[in-house]
């Protein structure tokens, strides 16, 4: 039995969301249909309100209600440190680390030559310009550890090193409480490479 066209259209729209497969889209669609008109209206208004109210910070490219965002406006942040992340979600995750008190820069993705994503597609020119403005002593590259993130980190290192700021990369290694016997070779190699004096 075929679904009515409006339901099919809604499920297809939900499938376009990242991480939502056919079954999840169907489940979400039918959940919305079972919800009261007040709940559906509230969901639509929340989506519309967020879409209208949120903008990109002109300094770090984080999503925010304000420009500059609260992080860039915080006078207590260390202005000479910039942590470079791929997405706003990465920035949120990193901001939970209470030991970091510097600023951020959101690239908006990672280099992927096979997918046609180059430096101009991920705000590398804007990052270089921000470093050239001066007052930046350290750039911490906090891209993912997959092949795209590693490619991006290496490219950024090559581009930023001549600008005079110290360029560092997050260390890799074993998770706290992890057993050596379960670690793969790459993790062990990176842990060894990232060792520091005690």
N, C-alpha and C positions, 0 to 999 in steps of 0.2 A: 504494500500500500504506500503510495506516495504522500509526502507531507504537503500541506497547503503551501502555496508559493510564498506568502509572507513569512512563514516559519522557516522555510528553506533559505530565504534571503537573509534572515537574521542569523541563522546558524552559520551561513557562509561568511558573513561579516565578522562573527566571533572567531572563526577559524583563522582569520588574518592576523589575530593578535599573537605576539610571540609566545611560544610555549603551549599554545592551545591547539590540540589535535582534534580530529573529527568527533570522537566520543565526548571529550570535555566540552567542545562547542555545543554539542547536542544537549548535554546535561545543563550547561549554563542557560541555553535558550529556553528549555522547558522550565527551569527554575524561574526565569524572568516571567514567563507566561503564567506561572502559578502564583507569582507575587501580586500583592494588592496594587491597585493603581497608584496609591500614595507612595509605596516603596519604589515602584518603577519610576515615577516622577522624581523622587528624591535622588535616585541613581543618575538619571539623565541630567538633573540640575547640578549634581556634584561634578560630573564629567565636564559639563559645559562651563561651570564656574572655574574649575581648575584650568581648563584650556584657555579661558579668557584672562585669568589673573596671573598665570605663570609666564615668566619671560626669562631670557638668558642674561646672566650678569655680563656686562661688557668687559670686565677684568678677567674673570676666571671661567666664564661660560657655564657655570653651574645654573641649575634651574632655581628660580627664586621669585618671590613677590616683589622684590625691590632690586633696584640697580643703582649702585653696586649692591651685591648680596650682603647678608649679615656677616659672613666670614670675612669678605674683603673690607668691610666697614669696621671690623673689630680692631680697635687701636691696640689691644693687648696681644694680638697675633704677632709672631716674629715676621717682620716684613721682608727679611733677607732670605727666607727659605720658601721654596715653592715645590710642592709635591705634585707631580704630573700623573694624572690618572686617565683612563680611557673614557669612563662614563660618569654621569652624576651619581649613579648607584654605587660606583667604586668610591667616590668621594664620601658618600654617606657612611659606607663601611669603614673607610679609613678614619673618618672623624670620630669614630667610637674609640679609637686608640688614644687614650688620655696623654700619652707621652709626646705626641706631636702637637706643636703649638704654632706652626707656620701657616702659610697660605697654600692655595691649590690652583691647578690649571687643568681643565677638562678638555682632552683632545677631541672627543666626539667619535672615538673609534680607534682602530689600529691599522697600520699599513698592511695591505694585502694585494700585492702586484697581480696575482692570479685573478682576483676579483675586480681589478681595475681601480683599487683604492690607493691613491698616492699621497704624498705629503700635503698637497693643497686641499685634499679632501678631509683631512683630520686636524686642521688648525696648527700645523707646524709653523707656517709663516707668522701667525699671531703669537705663538710661544716665543719664537726668536725675537720678535719685536718687543715683547714684554721683558725679556732678559736684557735686551739692548738698552731699555729705558734706564737701566742701572739699579744699584742698591740690592742686587740679588747675589748672595754669596754662595748659595748651594741650591742645586736643582736635584730633587730626588725623583728618579724615574720609577713609578709604581704601576707599570703596565702588567698585564697578565703574563703568566709563564708559558703560555702556548706558543706555537711558532710565530703567529702574528704579533703577539706581544713582545717576543724576543727580537723579531725583525725591527719593530718600532723602537725598542730600547736602543739597539745598536745604531740605528739611523739617528736618533735623537742625540746620542752620545757624540757621534761624528759632527753633527751640526752645532751642538752647544758648547763643546769643549773649547773651541777657539774664542768664544765670547768671554772667557775669563772666570766664569763661575765654576765652582767645584761641582762635578756631575757624579752622582752616586746612584746605585741601583739597589733596590730592596734585596736583602739576603734571602736565600732559600734554605730549606733544610727540613729537618725532622720536626714533626709537631710535638708539642709538650706532651709527655706521657706516652709517646710512641715507642714501639719496639724496633730495634735495628733489623731484626730478622724479617720483618714485614716490609721494610723500605725497599723501593726499587733502586737500580743502579744510578739513575739520573739524580734522584733525590739525595742519595748518599754522596755522589760526586759534588753536587751543589752545596751540600752541607759542609763537606771538606773544604771546598773552594771558599766558602763564606766564613770560615772559622776566624775567630779573633782571639787576641791575647786575653788571658784570665788574670 
